Structure formats: C-alpha cells, structure tokens
Amino acid sequence: MAKVYEFLANGFEDIEALIPVDVLRRGGVEVVTVAVEEDMPLVTSAHGVPMMADMLLADCDFADADLLLLPGGMPGAQNLFDNKTVCKAVVDQAAAGRRVAAICAAPAVVLGQLGLLEGRKATCYPGFEQLLDGAKYTGELCTVDGPFTTGEGPAAALPFAYELLRQLKGDKVAREVAEGMRYVHLMAGK
C-alpha cells in the first residue's frame, strides 16, 4: 500500500491539508498526518481549526514514504521551512527520487527556498513565485515535473489531490474516487 506523510505546522491552510487526506484515504492510500510542533500533536490551522495529527515529527521515519506532502497557508508554510527536520526529510526524499508534493505557498516557501525546483516547472499561490528560485512558474492549478507535484492554492486542492491519487494508485482508482465524490460531475458542468 502506498504511504504518504503530510506535515502539519501551526497556520496550515485547512482545505489544502484536509482534502488531500480525504481523497487519498478514499483511494486506499495510507496517509499519516505529522505534527511538526515539538511534543504537541494538536495543530491549529490558519483559520483557527484545531486538528489532532496522527504522529509527532520526532517519532517518524520517512524511509517508507512514497510521498511527502506539504500544505500551504501562512504562517504554516513558513513554519514548515523553519523546521530543520522537515527540510531534511524533504531534501532526502527528493534526493532519493521519491515524490514530494506542495500546494499554495509551500512550493515556493519550502521547495523553492531549498533549491529543489531549480530548472523545473512549478506553480504556487500568486505573489510567492519570486521564491521559486530558478523554477519556471506555470500559474496552473496543478503542475507535475518529475517527482514534484505543486498546486496553486485552496481552489486547486481537489485537482491536486486527484493528481496525487492518480500517481499513487493509477487512473482507474483516481477516476472512481472523483466520480464517487461528484467531482467529475462538477467539472462536466463548467
């Protein structure tokens, strides 16, 4: 079974954290939410919603990670970047050629400032693109380049999540989950 670790820091964007967890779990992916605050499994979103993470960062070993997932939101993305353990896990994951996904401010604030997107295509929340550091900004809802998947912002949370599910479980499972959640119907009406 595919395994995803999602980092949660105080100030994370609610929808960008919860929609991918929901979609991936519906698709049969094991998702572990990881609180990056020291000794504190309770993390508070950018909009004041408390969320109990599955694990503490100190208790994690990411060797079995198929994907590391970074939601955006401010100051959440900055809090992720300020955490040396999170940054090391992301750099190690990328160096091993394994998947890393980030949405909203996180592609720029974390991946861009770590230099991981240099020479690649990426998207992020408008206004943060100057931090992409050598990446080609696409402005798309979701951009995939090699092992990196980046999402633009809150409205991109669903297409971003379905893309991650497609990568981990294939087109058929992603389509079934999207149909079951009525996303296909929503997109057909546009």
Backbone as JSON, one array per atom type, in Angstrom:
{
  "sequence": "MAKVYEFLANGFEDIEALIPVDVLRRGGVEVVTVAVEEDMPLVTSAHGVPMMADMLLADCDFADADLLLLPGGMPGAQNLFDNKTVCKAVVDQAAAGRRVAAICAAPAVVLGQLGLLEGRKATCYPGFEQLLDGAKYTGELCTVDGPFTTGEGPAAALPFAYELLRQLKGDKVAREVAEGMRYVHLMAGK",
  "N": [[0.84, -1.18, 0.0], [0.51, 2.22, -0.82], [2.2, 4.91, 0.84], [1.82, 7.94, 2.51], [3.11, 10.85, 4.0], [1.95, 13.63, 5.63], [2.86, 16.84, 6.44], [2.04, 18.88, 9.18], [1.94, 22.09, 10.28], [1.52, 24.71, 12.66], [-0.79, 27.08, 11.51], [-1.4, 26.05, 9.03], [-3.12, 25.77, 5.86], [-6.45, 25.03, 5.9], [-8.19, 23.63, 3.96], [-6.33, 22.8, 2.06], [-4.87, 20.95, 3.43], [-6.71, 19.05, 4.41], [-8.36, 18.1, 2.26], [-6.6, 16.63, 0.44], [-5.88, 14.51, 2.23], [-8.38, 13.3, 2.69], [-9.2, 12.54, 0.02], [-7.06, 10.85, -0.76], [-7.16, 8.83, 1.22], [-9.72, 7.77, 0.7], [-9.09, 6.57, -1.67], [-7.61, 4.42, -0.89], [-5.04, 4.85, 0.06], [-2.5, 4.94, 2.47], [-2.35, 7.47, 4.74], [-0.48, 9.49, 6.8], [-0.73, 11.92, 9.15], [1.42, 14.42, 10.3], [2.49, 16.11, 13.07], [4.42, 18.95, 13.33], [5.15, 20.53, 15.4], [6.94, 20.65, 18.41], [6.53, 17.97, 20.58], [3.72, 18.15, 20.52], [0.76, 17.07, 19.49], [-1.54, 18.36, 18.69], [-2.51, 20.6, 16.29], [-3.0, 23.84, 14.97], [-5.01, 25.32, 12.51], [-4.71, 27.85, 9.88], [-7.06, 29.19, 10.07], [-7.93, 28.88, 12.6], [-8.82, 26.3, 13.28], [-8.59, 23.48, 15.22], [-6.56, 20.55, 14.88], [-5.93, 17.17, 15.37], [-3.0, 15.53, 14.96], [-1.76, 12.45, 13.49], [0.77, 11.54, 14.25], [3.81, 12.54, 15.94], [6.47, 14.56, 14.75], [9.03, 13.88, 15.7], [8.78, 11.17, 16.11], [8.77, 9.92, 13.69], [9.89, 8.05, 10.85], [10.89, 8.43, 7.71], [11.57, 6.65, 5.73], [9.93, 4.83, 4.46], [8.26, 6.34, 2.92], [6.21, 7.04, 0.21], [5.39, 9.41, -0.7], [5.86, 12.75, 0.3], [4.0, 15.3, 1.73], [3.14, 18.68, 1.62], [1.11, 21.04, 2.92], [-0.09, 24.37, 2.2], [-0.64, 27.71, 3.24], [-0.37, 30.43, 5.5], [0.88, 31.31, 8.6], [1.81, 28.73, 8.15], [3.31, 27.45, 5.99], [5.75, 28.81, 6.2], [6.43, 28.04, 8.77], [6.9, 25.33, 8.32], [9.18, 25.49, 6.67], [10.96, 26.61, 8.46], [11.54, 24.53, 10.11], [14.05, 22.35, 10.7], [14.12, 19.53, 10.63], [11.92, 18.82, 9.05], [12.73, 20.03, 6.63], [15.08, 18.55, 6.09], [13.98, 15.98, 5.75], [12.43, 16.39, 3.44], [14.4, 17.16, 1.56], [15.97, 14.82, 1.55], [14.07, 12.98, 0.6], [13.61, 13.99, -1.98], [16.2, 13.74, -3.03], [16.39, 11.01, -3.17], [14.78, 10.56, -5.29], [12.1, 10.26, -4.88], [8.57, 10.97, -4.53], [7.42, 14.31, -3.9], [5.1, 16.63, -2.77], [3.56, 19.82, -2.86], [1.54, 22.61, -1.97], [0.03, 25.8, -2.65], [1.48, 28.3, -0.8], [3.59, 26.71, -0.01], [5.11, 25.36, -2.16], [6.84, 27.4, -3.02], [7.84, 28.71, -0.66], [8.93, 26.56, 0.78], [9.94, 24.33, -0.97], [11.04, 25.84, -3.12], [12.81, 27.65, -1.8], [14.55, 25.8, -0.77], [15.88, 25.11, -2.98], [15.07, 23.02, -4.58], [13.48, 23.07, -6.83], [14.75, 24.15, -8.96], [15.21, 24.74, -12.38], [12.94, 23.36, -13.03], [9.4, 23.03, -13.79], [6.81, 24.68, -12.03], [4.06, 25.52, -9.86], [2.4, 27.9, -7.72], [0.9, 29.78, -5.03], [-0.22, 32.87, -6.28], [2.02, 35.6, -6.15], [3.93, 34.52, -4.58], [5.72, 33.49, -6.32], [8.26, 34.55, -6.81], [9.89, 33.31, -5.01], [10.36, 30.83, -5.98], [12.83, 30.24, -6.98], [14.61, 29.73, -9.49], [12.87, 28.07, -10.82], [10.42, 27.47, -13.42], [7.63, 29.29, -13.44], [4.31, 28.27, -13.71], [1.62, 28.98, -13.26], [-0.54, 27.32, -13.29], [-3.31, 25.27, -12.05], [-2.4, 22.86, -11.07], [0.77, 21.41, -11.27], [3.03, 19.09, -12.59], [6.28, 17.92, -12.41], [8.69, 15.77, -12.93], [9.51, 14.2, -9.89], [8.08, 16.02, -8.45], [5.08, 17.55, -7.45], [3.09, 20.32, -7.68], [0.74, 22.65, -6.36], [-1.62, 25.31, -6.91], [-3.29, 26.77, -5.01], [-5.95, 27.15, -2.51], [-8.32, 26.63, -4.11], [-7.34, 24.78, -5.85], [-7.11, 22.44, -4.49], [-8.69, 20.07, -4.8], [-8.22, 19.14, -7.61], [-5.45, 18.84, -7.34], [-5.26, 16.89, -5.3], [-6.52, 14.69, -6.58], [-4.7, 14.28, -8.65], [-2.45, 13.45, -7.2], [-3.47, 11.07, -6.15], [-3.86, 9.68, -8.54], [-1.19, 9.34, -9.35], [-0.27, 7.63, -7.34], [-2.06, 5.45, -7.23], [-3.1, 4.99, -9.73], [-4.92, 5.65, -12.85], [-7.54, 4.55, -12.95], [-8.45, 4.17, -10.25], [-8.26, 6.82, -9.31], [-10.14, 8.04, -10.98], [-12.49, 6.68, -10.23], [-12.77, 7.48, -7.52], [-13.02, 10.24, -7.89], [-15.41, 10.3, -9.35], [-17.17, 9.19, -7.45], [-17.12, 11.18, -5.51], [-18.38, 13.16, -6.82], [-16.93, 14.95, -8.31], [-16.26, 14.69, -11.01], [-18.73, 15.14, -12.17], [-19.1, 17.82, -11.39], [-17.01, 19.08, -12.82], [-17.79, 18.53, -15.42], [-19.85, 20.27, -15.8], [-18.76, 22.74, -16.25]],
  "CA": [[0.0, 0.0, 0.0], [1.25, 3.48, -0.88], [2.2, 5.62, 2.12], [2.03, 9.38, 2.42], [3.22, 11.61, 5.24], [1.6, 15.03, 5.44], [3.35, 17.68, 7.53], [1.12, 19.91, 9.65], [2.52, 23.09, 11.18], [0.53, 25.73, 13.02], [-1.03, 28.04, 10.44], [-1.64, 25.38, 7.75], [-4.39, 26.08, 5.19], [-7.38, 23.94, 6.21], [-8.65, 22.86, 2.8], [-5.18, 22.21, 1.37], [-4.42, 19.82, 4.23], [-7.73, 18.01, 4.62], [-8.86, 17.49, 1.02], [-5.74, 15.53, 0.0], [-6.01, 13.38, 3.15], [-9.68, 12.67, 2.4], [-9.18, 11.9, -1.3], [-6.1, 9.75, -0.77], [-7.69, 7.72, 2.04], [-10.81, 7.15, -0.05], [-8.48, 5.77, -2.72], [-6.86, 3.31, -0.33], [-3.67, 5.22, 0.36], [-2.25, 5.21, 3.88], [-1.89, 8.84, 4.96], [-0.13, 9.78, 8.19], [-0.53, 13.35, 9.39], [2.57, 14.57, 11.19], [2.6, 17.41, 13.72], [5.82, 19.36, 13.38], [5.39, 21.26, 16.65], [7.61, 19.75, 19.35], [5.73, 17.34, 21.64], [2.36, 18.67, 20.5], [0.03, 16.51, 18.34], [-2.63, 19.26, 18.31], [-2.03, 21.66, 15.41], [-4.1, 24.76, 14.67], [-4.97, 25.82, 11.13], [-4.67, 29.3, 9.65], [-8.39, 29.73, 10.38], [-8.25, 28.58, 13.99], [-9.41, 24.98, 13.47], [-7.62, 22.55, 15.77], [-6.53, 19.22, 14.27], [-5.05, 16.24, 16.05], [-2.19, 14.78, 13.99], [-1.57, 11.04, 13.8], [2.09, 11.31, 14.85], [4.73, 13.66, 16.13], [7.62, 14.55, 13.85], [10.14, 13.18, 16.34], [8.51, 9.72, 16.11], [8.65, 9.46, 12.3], [11.0, 7.64, 9.99], [10.27, 8.6, 6.4], [12.19, 5.72, 4.78], [8.88, 4.12, 3.72], [7.37, 7.33, 2.31], [6.07, 7.13, -1.24], [5.13, 10.82, -0.97], [5.8, 13.71, 1.39], [3.0, 16.28, 1.33], [3.23, 19.93, 2.37], [0.06, 22.01, 2.65], [0.33, 25.77, 2.3], [-1.17, 28.55, 4.32], [0.63, 31.23, 6.21], [2.32, 31.1, 8.57], [2.11, 27.3, 8.11], [4.41, 27.12, 5.08], [6.98, 29.33, 6.79], [6.76, 27.18, 9.92], [7.5, 24.11, 7.77], [10.53, 25.82, 6.22], [11.79, 26.92, 9.63], [11.8, 23.29, 10.84], [15.19, 21.67, 10.07], [13.8, 18.11, 10.42], [11.05, 18.78, 7.87], [13.55, 20.33, 5.45], [15.96, 17.41, 5.83], [13.15, 14.89, 5.21], [12.06, 16.76, 2.07], [15.62, 17.09, 0.74], [16.31, 13.4, 1.42], [13.05, 12.36, -0.27], [13.89, 14.43, -3.35], [17.49, 13.16, -3.44], [16.13, 9.6, -3.46], [13.92, 10.5, -6.47], [10.74, 9.92, -4.48], [7.61, 12.06, -4.71], [7.19, 15.4, -2.96], [4.02, 17.49, -3.25], [3.35, 21.02, -2.05], [0.48, 23.44, -2.53], [-0.16, 27.19, -2.22], [2.76, 28.96, -0.51], [4.63, 25.72, 0.29], [6.08, 25.11, -3.23], [7.82, 28.48, -3.07], [8.44, 28.96, 0.65], [9.73, 25.4, 1.21], [10.68, 23.68, -2.06], [11.82, 26.84, -3.85], [13.91, 28.16, -1.0], [15.51, 24.72, -0.59], [16.55, 24.93, -4.26], [14.68, 21.75, -5.17], [12.7, 23.24, -8.06], [15.57, 24.82, -9.97], [15.16, 24.13, -13.7], [11.69, 22.62, -13.19], [8.15, 23.79, -13.84], [6.09, 24.62, -10.77], [3.06, 26.54, -9.6], [2.24, 28.25, -6.31], [-0.04, 30.88, -4.85], [0.31, 34.09, -6.9], [2.69, 36.51, -5.25], [5.05, 33.81, -3.99], [6.54, 32.9, -7.39], [9.65, 35.02, -6.75], [10.64, 32.39, -4.14], [10.52, 29.53, -6.64], [14.27, 30.12, -7.14], [15.09, 29.01, -10.67], [11.81, 27.26, -11.45], [9.55, 28.15, -14.38], [6.29, 29.42, -12.87], [3.28, 27.95, -14.71], [0.32, 29.58, -12.96], [-1.58, 26.29, -13.43], [-3.86, 24.76, -10.8], [-1.54, 21.76, -10.63], [1.89, 21.18, -12.18], [3.86, 17.94, -12.27], [7.57, 17.9, -13.09], [9.47, 14.73, -12.27], [8.9, 13.73, -8.65], [7.44, 17.13, -7.76], [3.74, 18.0, -7.82], [2.8, 21.57, -6.99], [-0.62, 23.16, -6.54], [-1.68, 26.76, -6.84], [-3.89, 27.32, -3.8], [-7.11, 26.45, -1.99], [-9.23, 26.13, -5.16], [-6.66, 23.67, -6.55], [-6.95, 21.3, -3.58], [-9.27, 18.85, -5.38], [-7.43, 18.59, -8.72], [-4.14, 18.47, -6.77], [-5.43, 15.62, -4.6], [-6.78, 13.62, -7.56], [-3.45, 14.02, -9.35], [-1.63, 12.64, -6.3], [-4.07, 9.73, -6.12], [-3.55, 9.06, -9.84], [0.21, 8.95, -9.32], [-0.05, 6.55, -6.38], [-2.95, 4.3, -7.39], [-3.48, 4.82, -11.12], [-6.04, 6.41, -13.41], [-8.85, 3.94, -12.64], [-8.82, 4.48, -8.87], [-8.48, 8.26, -9.23], [-11.42, 8.34, -11.65], [-13.58, 6.15, -9.39], [-12.93, 8.35, -6.36], [-13.53, 11.52, -8.39], [-16.83, 10.1, -9.68], [-17.89, 8.99, -6.2], [-17.18, 12.46, -4.81], [-19.12, 14.04, -7.74], [-16.02, 15.9, -8.92], [-16.39, 14.56, -12.46], [-19.98, 15.83, -12.5], [-18.83, 19.24, -11.23], [-16.16, 19.55, -13.91], [-18.54, 18.4, -16.68], [-20.76, 21.4, -15.89], [-18.09, 24.04, -16.4]],
  "C": [[0.89, 1.24, 0.0], [1.13, 4.2, 0.46], [2.62, 7.07, 1.93], [2.15, 9.95, 3.82], [2.9, 13.06, 4.9], [2.03, 15.82, 6.67], [2.32, 18.75, 7.88], [1.85, 20.81, 10.64], [1.42, 24.09, 11.51], [0.45, 26.76, 11.89], [-1.21, 27.39, 9.08], [-3.0, 25.8, 7.19], [-5.3, 24.86, 5.3], [-7.68, 23.04, 5.01], [-7.5, 22.17, 2.07], [-4.6, 21.02, 2.14], [-5.45, 18.7, 4.23], [-8.24, 17.36, 3.34], [-7.91, 16.4, 0.52], [-5.82, 14.3, 0.92], [-7.29, 12.6, 2.84], [-9.64, 11.89, 1.09], [-8.25, 10.69, -1.31], [-6.59, 8.56, 0.06], [-8.85, 7.03, 1.36], [-10.26, 6.22, -1.13], [-7.62, 4.63, -2.2], [-5.4, 3.58, -0.05], [-3.56, 5.46, 1.87], [-1.66, 6.61, 4.01], [-1.67, 9.03, 6.46], [0.07, 11.28, 8.31], [0.49, 13.5, 10.51], [2.62, 15.99, 11.75], [4.06, 17.78, 13.84], [6.15, 20.17, 14.63], [5.95, 20.26, 17.66], [6.66, 19.28, 20.45], [4.27, 17.79, 21.67], [1.61, 18.1, 19.29], [-1.12, 17.4, 17.86], [-2.05, 20.44, 17.54], [-3.22, 22.54, 15.06], [-3.92, 25.36, 13.28], [-4.9, 27.34, 11.08], [-5.98, 29.97, 10.03], [-8.87, 29.3, 11.75], [-8.89, 27.23, 14.24], [-8.34, 24.04, 14.03], [-7.72, 21.18, 15.1], [-5.51, 18.38, 15.0], [-4.32, 15.41, 15.0], [-2.06, 13.33, 14.47], [-0.29, 10.77, 14.56], [2.8, 12.62, 15.09], [5.92, 13.49, 15.2], [8.77, 13.73, 14.43], [10.0, 11.67, 16.29], [8.49, 9.12, 14.7], [9.97, 9.06, 11.69], [10.4, 7.61, 8.58], [10.83, 7.66, 5.33], [11.15, 5.0, 3.93], [7.92, 5.06, 3.01], [7.39, 7.23, 0.79], [5.91, 8.59, -1.64], [5.21, 11.6, 0.33], [4.95, 14.87, 0.9], [3.07, 17.49, 2.25], [2.07, 20.85, 2.01], [0.61, 23.43, 2.79], [-0.33, 26.46, 3.47], [-0.03, 29.29, 4.97], [0.09, 31.5, 7.61], [2.74, 29.63, 8.47], [3.29, 26.95, 7.23], [5.74, 27.62, 5.62], [7.41, 28.49, 7.98], [7.35, 25.85, 9.46], [8.95, 24.38, 7.37], [11.48, 26.07, 7.39], [12.16, 25.66, 10.43], [12.88, 22.48, 10.1], [14.9, 20.19, 9.78], [12.9, 17.95, 9.21], [11.88, 19.01, 6.61], [14.47, 19.17, 5.1], [15.17, 16.25, 5.22], [12.78, 15.16, 3.76], [13.26, 16.65, 1.14], [16.02, 15.63, 0.51], [15.35, 12.68, 0.49], [13.33, 12.72, -1.73], [15.19, 13.81, -3.87], [17.35, 11.68, -3.8], [15.23, 9.43, -4.69], [12.49, 10.11, -6.16], [9.87, 11.18, -4.47], [7.55, 13.03, -3.53], [6.09, 16.27, -3.58], [3.84, 18.65, -2.29], [2.32, 21.89, -2.75], [0.5, 24.82, -1.89], [1.19, 27.88, -2.01], [3.9, 27.96, -0.37], [5.58, 25.41, -0.88], [7.19, 26.16, -3.26], [8.58, 28.61, -1.75], [9.33, 27.8, 1.09], [10.57, 24.88, 0.05], [11.57, 24.66, -2.82], [13.03, 27.32, -3.07], [14.94, 27.07, -0.66], [16.27, 24.43, -1.89], [16.15, 23.66, -5.0], [13.97, 21.87, -6.52], [13.5, 23.91, -9.18], [15.55, 24.03, -11.28], [13.89, 23.34, -13.96], [10.52, 23.58, -13.35], [7.43, 23.6, -12.51], [5.03, 25.72, -10.72], [3.01, 26.79, -8.1], [1.2, 29.36, -6.23], [0.56, 32.15, -5.46], [0.85, 35.07, -5.87], [3.89, 35.87, -4.56], [6.03, 33.31, -5.04], [7.98, 33.38, -7.38], [10.51, 34.12, -5.86], [10.86, 31.02, -4.78], [11.97, 29.25, -7.04], [14.71, 29.21, -8.28], [14.07, 28.12, -11.35], [11.06, 28.12, -12.46], [8.13, 28.13, -13.81], [5.24, 29.2, -13.95], [1.96, 28.67, -14.49], [-0.83, 28.59, -13.09], [-2.13, 25.92, -12.06], [-2.95, 23.7, -10.21], [-0.47, 21.53, -11.7], [2.7, 20.0, -11.68], [5.14, 18.04, -13.09], [8.46, 16.92, -12.33], [8.78, 14.27, -11.0], [8.13, 14.81, -7.89], [6.06, 17.44, -8.34], [3.46, 19.24, -6.99], [1.38, 22.02, -7.33], [-0.67, 24.64, -6.26], [-2.22, 27.31, -5.52], [-5.14, 26.58, -3.41], [-8.05, 25.88, -3.07], [-8.64, 24.95, -5.92], [-6.6, 22.41, -5.7], [-7.53, 20.01, -4.15], [-8.47, 18.34, -6.58], [-6.03, 18.14, -8.27], [-4.24, 17.09, -6.11], [-5.69, 14.47, -5.57], [-5.53, 13.29, -8.37], [-2.53, 13.16, -8.48], [-2.16, 11.21, -6.23], [-3.78, 8.98, -7.42], [-2.1, 8.54, -9.85], [0.44, 7.7, -8.45], [-0.85, 5.29, -6.65], [-3.43, 4.08, -8.83], [-4.72, 5.57, -11.53], [-7.4, 5.87, -12.96], [-9.31, 4.32, -11.24], [-9.11, 5.98, -8.73], [-9.82, 8.64, -9.85], [-12.6, 7.87, -10.8], [-13.83, 7.05, -8.18], [-13.51, 9.7, -6.79], [-15.02, 11.42, -8.76], [-17.66, 9.96, -8.41], [-18.07, 10.28, -5.4], [-17.9, 13.53, -5.64], [-18.25, 15.11, -8.37], [-16.13, 15.87, -10.43], [-17.65, 15.29, -12.93], [-19.78, 17.35, -12.42], [-18.05, 19.78, -12.42], [-16.85, 19.45, -15.25], [-19.45, 19.62, -16.89], [-20.09, 22.74, -16.13], [-18.15, 24.58, -17.79]]
}
